[in-house]
Amino acid sequence: MDKKEFARRRRAIMEDMGEGSIAILPAAPVRARNRDVEYPYRQDSDFHYVTGFDEPEAVAVLVPKRKRGEYILFCRERDAEMEIWNGARSGLEGACADYGADDAFPIGDIDDILPGLLENQSRVYYAMGYDSDFDQHMIGWVNRVRTRSKVGVRSPAEFVALDNVLHEMRLVKSKAEVRAMTRAMEISSDAHIRAMGACHPGMAEYEIEAELNYAFTCAGSRRTAYPSIVAGGANACVLHYIENRDNLRDGDLLLIDAGAEYDYYAADITRTFPVNGRFSKAQKALYELVLEAQEAAIEQIQPGNHWNEPHEAAVEVLAQGLVALGLIKGRAATVIKKGRYRKFYVHRTGHWLGMDVHDVGDYKIGGEWRVFEPGMVMTVEPGLYVAAGDKQVARKWWNIGIRIEDDVLVTRNGNKVLTSSVPKSVDDIEAIVGQG
């Protein structure tokens, strides 16, 4: 993402804010993993979206119409000794030259400078409640401004949730964002294909995870978008299974839910396939039912349709299929009305996708489902999960967990499946599993 993209975003935010306002965004803190070891640093998505700045101990401030510059960045100064230990810092000069700040100040001076920036501003745009430590700093700065009321200084009278503004912007992706997401999805797609080819009975789930991570890293992705799910057999019926420690058994299915992050943008792909390369009759029946539900859901992703229409389409297909296969008794319409399909399908059919794998953006506006617009990106992921031990279900269905997930972009004329290169028909899957 180049500097012009971040500058465009800041201009759009400040146009929405208007004069007489100030926006304040803190960077993500460094978090301790254990003694003397920190988790790999990952910048807060909102902060990165506005600044492109990847270092901790930073605060971005936007002040529309400020004569001495609208974009101010508080950050760490250059420090030769610390840079020997932890790598180069941008410093104040880099904050301006490389990241487009109009002004840059040492983060250690923020208590002296920020209250002055708050003076005589009517509104403060800030995401209260996400960082309790920073909330206390914010309250302290505002209270310092209030103490100057007797000398004619006005303190802010209104706090506005900055995330409401930012998250509406983040929901509709620019061309540059779609390019970054497409690259994340290409990397992830190749990794899934590699994992399919490598799979054979007797491998451990973590060995498949290693294949995924190897492919991600070799292609330039240094982070997964979320912990990879590599779930064989009964483990596939646990939706967020991430232990990835069991051996893969001949005759079981393997569900892989994994995606790379590239340039801060996530992919999210799930495929389910037989460990030995051949679906059993029962596995094939449920798999093709989930695939039919996914295809029906994708058809509903069109500009002007609303968020719930893909889910409704998937549920209708799944309910009819579950009745036809004998897993649920009754009429499909009654199964849907009473929610009885939820015994086997417990989640929704998708979510927004972007910088966060479960990305920002409201699903309803004014109590009504949000309407699709070009530039929105979402996942489509119906599934069926039949755990062992249910005496109302024939044993042939037990321990079958299936989910099929693709990433879909809303276009002007319909949609584009960005992860279509990963095989998902029965024939295509059986042709590739174990052939790597």
N, C-alpha and C positions, 0 to 999 in steps of 0.2 A: 504494500500500500504506500503510495507516495505522499509527500507533504501536501500536495494540492487537495487530496481526498480529505485529510484531517482538517485542513483550513476550511473546506466547503462545509463540513459538519459543524465546525464552531460557528461559522457565519449563520447557518440555519438555526442553531440553538439560540444565538443572541437575537436573531430576528424575532423568534418566538417569545423570548423573554421581554424584550423592549427596554427602553431607557428607564433609569431609576431602579435597576435590579442588579444583582450580583449572583453568580453561580460558583459553588465551591465543591471540588471533587478531590477526595484523598486517594492516594495510591493504595494498593493492597499492602498490608504489613508482611514482614518476613515472619514465618512461623517455624517454631522449633519442632523438630522431629523427635529428637532425644538428645542426650547430653552432647553438647558441642557440635551437633549436626542439625542442619536446617532442611526443610523440605525444598525441593527445587522451586525457585521463585517463578510464579506466574502472575502477571499483572491483572488487576481487576478489569473486567471486560468493559465496563462503562468508562473507566479512566483511559484505557487504551483506545477505545472508540473515539474519544475526544482529542487525545494528545498523540497517540503513537509512541508514548514514552514508556520504556519498559523497566525503569529502575524503581526500587522502593524508596521510602522516605521522601515522598514528593506530594505536593498539593497543587492542583490546577485551579486558577481563578479566572472567570470570564466577567468582564465589566463592560457592557455595551456602551459605546460613545465615550469611553474614557479617553481623554486627550493624549495621555502619555502611553497609550497602548491598551488594547482591550483584553489581550491574553497574557496572563502573568503565570509564571511557573516557579514555585518554590522547590528547590531540589538540593541534593548534596553538592558541595564544592569538590573540585579536584583535590586529591590527597595522595601524594606519591607513595607514602608508606602503605596506606590501606589498599591502593591499587595493586601493589605487589602481591598482597594476599588474595584479593577478591576480584581483580580485573579492573579494566578501565571504567571511569565514570565520564558522563557527558559534561558535567560541570555547568556553570552558569553560561559560559560561552557556547557550549554545545546545545544547551536548551534553546537558545535563540537561533543559532546558525543551522542546526540540524533538525530542530523540532518546531520551529516557527513561532516561538514565544516572542512577544513584543518586549517583555521585561522578565528578568530572572533574578531571584534573590536566594540567599542561603536558607535552607530549611530551618536552621537554628535561629533565624531572625523573624520567623513567622509571627511570634507573639507580639513583636513590636510593630510589625507592618500591617498585618491583616485587620486589626481593629480600625485602622485609618481607612482602609478600603471599604469597610462596612458603613462608615459614617455617611449619613444623609441618603442612604439607599432605602427605598421603600420595601423591596422584596428580596428575600434570600432564597435562592434555589439550591436545595440541599437534600440529599437522601437520608433523612433521619431514621435511626433505628438499626442500621446495618453494622455500624462500628461504634460500640458504646463508649470506647475511649475517646474517639474523635468527636462524638456527640458532646462530651463534657468540655472539650476544647472550644467547640462552637458556642456553647452556652456561655462559657467564660468570656469569649471575645465580644459577644453581643452585650453582655452585662457591663463590660468595660465601656462600650459606646454609650450605654444608658447613663452611666455616671457623668457624662459630659453634657447632659441635657440642659443644665443650668447655664452653660455658655453657648447655647443655641444650636448644639449638635443634635440632629435627629437620628434615632436608632431605627432599624428595620421594624416595620409594623406587621409584616406578613412573612411566613415561611411557606414555600411552595415545594412540593415533592419533585425534585429534579428528575427522578427516574420516570415520572409520567411523560415528560418531554422526550427524554432520551430513548425510552423504550418504544415509543411510537415511531421514532426515526429508525431504530435498529430493526424493526419488524419488516420494513420494506427495504430490500437490498439494492445497492447500487450495482452498476456493471462491474466495478472493481471488486466488490464483495462477492458477486457471483463467480468471478474468475478465481478468487481465492478458495471459495467453497468447492468449485469444480475440481481444483487441484487436490484438495483434501479427499474428495470422493474418488478421484482416479487412484490416488495412493492406496486408499482403503479397499477399493475394488480389486486391485492387483493383489493385495495382501489376502483377501478372502479366497481368491482363486488359488494362490499359493497354498493356503491352508487346506483347501479341498484336495489338491493334488498330493499333499504330503500325508494325508490321513490314512491310517490303517489300524485294524484291531491290535490291541496291546500297547499302543502309545498312551502316554499320560496327557491329560488335558493341558497341563502346563507346557508340554512340548509343542502342542498346537499354538498355544499363546506365544511361545518363543518364535515360531514361524511368523506370526503376525507382527510381532515387535521388530523382528529382523527386517521384514519388508517395509514397515513404516520408516524405520531409521535410514535404511539404504536409499529411500526415495526422498529424504529431506525433512521428514516429520520427526521432531524430537520429543513430541508429547502425544500420548493418546488423548482422545477427546473425553474419555471416561474409562474406568476400569473395565477391561475386556471380560466378557462372559463367554466361557468355553465350557459348555454343559452337556455332558454325555448322559444318555439314558434318563433315569429318574431326576437327575439334577436339572434337566431342561424344564421340569415342572416348577422349579423355583425361579421366579421371574428375575430376581437380581442376584443370582448365584455368581460369586466371583472368586470362590476358593480355588477353583481350577486345579484340583489336586488328585482326582481319581483317574483310574485307568479306563480306557475306552474299550468296550466289549463288542465282540462280534454280534450283530443282530440289533444293536441299539442305534438310535439316532443321535446326532451331535448338533446342538444348537450353538452357533457362534454369533454373538452380538458385539461388534467391535468397530471402532472408527478412529481414524487419525485426526489430529489437529494440525492445520497448516496455516501459518501466518495469522494465528488466533481464531481461525474458523474451523468448525467441527464437521465431520462426517459421521453418519450413524447408519450402519448396515447390519441386517441380520439375515443369515441363511441357515437352513436346517437340512441335513443330509445324512444318509446312512453311513455308519462307520465303515462297513464292508463294501460300500459302493452299490448296494442293491436294496431298494425299498421292499419291505414285506407288503402283503396285500393290505393289511390294516393300516400300516404307515402310509402307504400310497394314497389310500382313500382319504385319510384326514389331511394329508399334505395337499392334495389337489383341491380339497374343499377350502383350505386356508388361502391357497393361491387364487382360486376363483373369487374369494371375498376381497383379496387385495386388489385384484384387477377391477372389480366393481367399484371399490373405494376410489381408486385412482381416476376412473372415468368421471367422478363427481367433482374433481378439482378443476374448476373452471372459474374465470372471472365472473362475479355476480352470484355464484353459489355461496352458501354459507358454511361455516366451519363444521357443523354437525352432519352435513349431508354425506360425506365419505363414511363416517361412522355408521350412520343409519343404513347405508348400502351394504357395508360389511356385515353388520348384524343380521340383516335380512337373509343374506346368502348363508351365513353360518347357521342360523336357526333352521332354515329349510334343510340344510345338509345334515345337521345333527338329528333331526327327526327322521330323515330318509335312511340314515345309517343305524337308527335304533338306539342312539345314546340318550335321547330324550323322547318321551312319549307325548302325543298330543298334536295339535295343529300349530304350525309355525307362527301364525299370528298371535295365538295365545301364549306361546313360549316367549315371544318378544314382549308382549304387553305385560306379562308377569315377571319378566326378567330372568326366566329360568335358564337361559343360555349362559348366564353369568357363572354358573357352576363350572363351565369349561373355558369361559372367555371373560376374564376379570378386569381387563384394563381397557382404556380407550384405544382408538385406531391410529393415533398419531399425536404429534406435538410440534410446535415451532422449532426450527433449527437455525443456528447462526453461530455467534461467538460462543454461546453456551449450548451444550447439547440439548438441554431443555431450555430453549431460548425464551427471551422476554417477549412480551406482547399479550394483551388481553384477548381472551377467547370470546368474550361477550362485550358488547357496547350498549349501554342503556338497557340491560336485561335481555338483549337480542343477540343471537349468534353473529359473530363478525363475518362480514362478506369478504371473499377472496379478492385480492388485488394483484396485478402483475408485480413481481419482485418478491413476493412472499415465498418462503421455503419451509417445507414441513416434511415430517416423516409419515409414511403410511405403513402400519405394522400390525395387522390382525394376527391373532394366534389362537391356538387351542392347547389345553393342558389337561391331561387325564392322569391323575396320580393313581398309584397302586392302592388297593384296599377297598375301593368302592364296589360293594357287592351288587349295586344296581347296574353296573356296567360290565360287559363281558371282559374276561381277562386279556383278550387279545388287544384291547385298547390301552391297557395299563402301561404307565411309564412312557407314554408318548407325549412329548412336549414339542410344539411346532410354532415358530414365529417366522414370518417373512417380512422384511423391512427394507424399503427403498426411500430415497430422498428425492423430493419432487418440487420443482420450481413452477410457480404460477406464471404463465406467459400471457401475452395480449390475447391470444387466440385459443388458449387451453392450458396445457401443462407440458413439462418436459421432465422425464425421469432421468435424474443425473447419475444414477447408479445402475443403469440398465445393462452394463457390460458383465455384471456378475451373474452366472447361470442360475436359473431358478425353475426351469421346467424339469420334470422328472427325467426325461431323456438326456438333457444337457448335463444334469447333475451326475447321473450314472455314468456318463461318458468321461467325466473328469476326476471323480473321487478316486484317490489312490494311484493316480497315473503320473504324479510328479516325480 
